[in-house]
Amino acid sequence: MHPLIKNKENKMKKILVIVVSVFLVLGCRYKEDEQKIGSTIERFYHLLNNKEFNDMNKVCSPNMDNDIKLWKKVRKEMVRYSSIKILSIETEGEKAWANVSTTDEFGNEAIFLWNLVKIKNEWCLDNYSFIKPNIIERKTINTPASTLNSIAVESQTNTTQESQTETQTTK
């Protein structure tokens, strides 16, 4: 075999080894980033459920400071999340996006899109938006029984009148 051909084969083998190595390293890094992002999100919801707002700066960027201040003010009214599920994670350099499905203690479901950034080699929640809120409507009626009875009688009267009107128009 000619020495030039042999050199080209060796160079091609080296290039192939380098390319495969790069893909392996990047693939491992992506998986590692996914795990770190998942851990950050889980830690955030743990802190939120336990109302540990002073520790949230460990998992949130400074962009979340106003949200954290608000949560501190309304802490008594905040619901707990009974479940979270990370639906997807995408990374691009020092930025990432995660779709997170949540269910609160009342059964309300929502999907959040979290934007994350890397700060000092740690993933931090940067901001969020609702993708799909699915809120169960809960109404409590604090109305005296006499008012409810008159509403029921009025409703029944309206229904009877509508039936009579329909009967007359069909004749």
C-alpha positions as CSV (number, residue, x, y, z in Angstrom):
1,M,0.0,0.0,0.0
2,H,1.2,3.4,-0.9
3,P,2.4,5.5,2.2
4,L,0.2,8.5,1.3
5,I,-2.9,6.3,1.3
6,K,-1.9,4.7,4.7
7,N,-1.4,8.2,6.2
8,K,-4.9,9.3,5.0
9,E,-6.4,6.2,6.6
10,N,-4.7,6.9,9.9
11,K,-5.8,10.6,9.7
12,M,-9.4,9.4,9.0
13,K,-9.3,7.0,12.0
14,K,-8.0,9.8,14.3
15,I,-10.7,12.2,13.1
16,L,-13.4,9.5,13.6
17,V,-12.1,8.8,17.1
18,I,-12.2,12.6,17.9
19,V,-15.7,13.0,16.5
20,V,-17.1,10.0,18.4
21,S,-15.4,11.3,21.6
22,V,-16.9,14.7,21.2
23,F,-20.4,13.2,20.8
24,L,-19.9,11.0,23.9
25,V,-18.7,13.9,26.0
26,L,-21.5,16.2,24.8
27,G,-24.1,13.5,25.3
28,C,-22.9,12.8,28.9
29,R,-22.8,16.6,29.6
30,Y,-26.4,16.9,28.3
31,K,-27.6,14.1,30.6
32,E,-25.7,15.6,33.5
33,D,-27.3,19.0,32.8
34,E,-30.8,17.4,32.6
35,Q,-30.2,15.8,36.0
36,K,-29.0,19.1,37.6
37,I,-32.0,21.0,36.1
38,G,-34.4,18.3,37.4
39,S,-32.8,18.6,40.8
40,T,-33.1,22.4,40.8
41,I,-36.8,22.2,39.9
42,E,-37.5,19.6,42.5
43,R,-35.6,21.6,45.1
44,F,-37.6,24.8,44.2
45,Y,-41.0,23.1,44.7
46,H,-39.8,21.6,48.0
47,L,-38.8,25.1,49.2
48,L,-42.0,26.6,48.0
49,N,-44.2,23.9,49.7
50,N,-42.3,24.4,52.9
51,K,-42.3,28.2,52.6
52,E,-38.6,28.4,52.9
53,F,-38.3,31.6,50.9
54,N,-34.9,32.6,52.3
55,D,-33.3,29.6,50.7
56,M,-34.8,30.2,47.3
57,N,-31.9,32.3,46.1
58,K,-29.9,29.0,46.0
59,V,-32.1,27.8,43.1
60,C,-33.4,31.1,41.6
61,S,-31.6,33.8,39.7
62,P,-31.9,37.5,40.8
63,N,-34.7,37.8,38.2
64,M,-36.9,35.9,40.6
65,D,-36.4,38.2,43.6
66,N,-39.7,40.1,43.1
67,D,-41.6,36.8,42.9
68,I,-40.0,35.6,46.0
69,K,-40.8,38.8,47.9
70,L,-44.5,38.4,46.8
71,W,-44.6,34.8,47.9
72,K,-43.2,35.8,51.3
73,K,-46.1,38.4,51.7
74,V,-48.8,35.9,50.7
75,R,-47.3,32.8,52.3
76,K,-50.5,32.0,54.3
77,E,-52.6,31.9,51.2
78,M,-50.2,29.8,49.1
79,V,-51.2,26.3,48.1
80,R,-48.9,23.3,48.3
81,Y,-48.1,21.2,45.3
82,S,-48.9,17.6,45.7
83,S,-47.1,16.5,42.6
84,I,-44.7,17.8,40.0
85,K,-43.6,16.1,36.8
86,I,-40.9,17.3,34.5
87,L,-42.3,16.8,31.0
88,S,-39.3,18.0,29.0
89,I,-35.9,19.7,29.2
90,E,-34.0,21.5,26.5
91,T,-30.6,23.1,26.9
92,E,-28.6,25.5,24.7
93,G,-25.3,26.5,26.2
94,E,-25.9,28.4,29.5
95,K,-29.7,28.5,29.0
96,A,-32.4,25.8,29.5
97,W,-36.1,25.4,29.3
98,A,-38.3,22.9,31.2
99,N,-42.0,22.1,30.9
100,V,-43.3,21.2,34.3
101,S,-46.7,19.7,35.1
102,T,-48.0,20.5,38.6
103,T,-51.0,19.5,40.7
104,D,-51.8,21.4,43.8
105,E,-53.5,20.2,47.0
106,F,-56.9,21.0,45.5
107,G,-56.4,19.0,42.3
108,N,-55.7,22.1,40.1
109,E,-53.3,21.2,37.3
110,A,-51.1,23.6,35.5
111,I,-48.1,23.3,33.1
112,F,-45.3,25.9,33.6
113,L,-42.5,26.7,31.2
114,W,-39.4,27.5,33.3
115,N,-36.5,29.3,31.8
116,L,-33.2,28.5,33.5
117,V,-29.7,30.0,33.4
118,K,-26.4,28.8,34.5
119,I,-24.8,31.0,37.3
120,K,-21.4,29.9,38.7
121,N,-21.9,26.5,37.0
122,E,-25.2,25.9,38.7
123,W,-28.7,25.9,37.0
124,C,-31.0,28.5,38.4
125,L,-34.7,29.2,37.7
126,D,-34.8,32.6,35.9
127,N,-38.5,33.1,35.0
128,Y,-41.6,31.2,34.2
129,S,-44.9,31.4,32.4
130,F,-48.2,29.4,32.5
131,I,-48.6,27.2,29.4
132,K,-51.8,25.5,30.5
133,P,-53.7,26.3,33.6
134,N,-56.5,23.8,34.4
135,I,-58.2,25.3,37.4
136,I,-61.1,23.4,39.1
137,E,-63.7,26.0,39.9
138,R,-64.8,25.8,43.5
139,K,-67.7,28.0,44.6
140,T,-69.0,28.3,48.1
141,I,-72.4,29.7,48.5
142,N,-73.0,31.6,51.7
143,T,-76.6,32.4,51.0
144,P,-79.5,32.1,53.4
145,A,-81.9,29.1,52.7
146,S,-84.9,31.5,52.1
147,T,-83.0,33.2,49.3
148,L,-82.0,29.9,47.8
149,N,-85.7,28.8,47.9
150,S,-86.9,31.9,46.2
151,I,-84.2,31.5,43.5
152,A,-85.3,27.9,43.0
153,V,-89.0,28.9,42.8
154,E,-88.2,31.7,40.3
155,S,-86.1,29.3,38.2
156,Q,-89.0,26.8,38.2
157,T,-91.5,29.5,37.2
158,N,-89.3,30.7,34.3
159,T,-88.9,27.1,33.1
160,T,-92.7,26.6,33.2
161,Q,-93.3,29.8,31.3
162,E,-90.7,28.8,28.7
163,S,-92.5,25.4,28.2
164,Q,-95.8,27.1,27.8
165,T,-94.4,29.5,25.2
166,E,-92.9,26.7,23.3
167,T,-96.2,24.8,23.3
168,Q,-98.1,27.9,22.0
169,T,-95.6,28.5,19.2
170,T,-95.7,24.9,18.0
171,K,-99.6,24.9,17.7
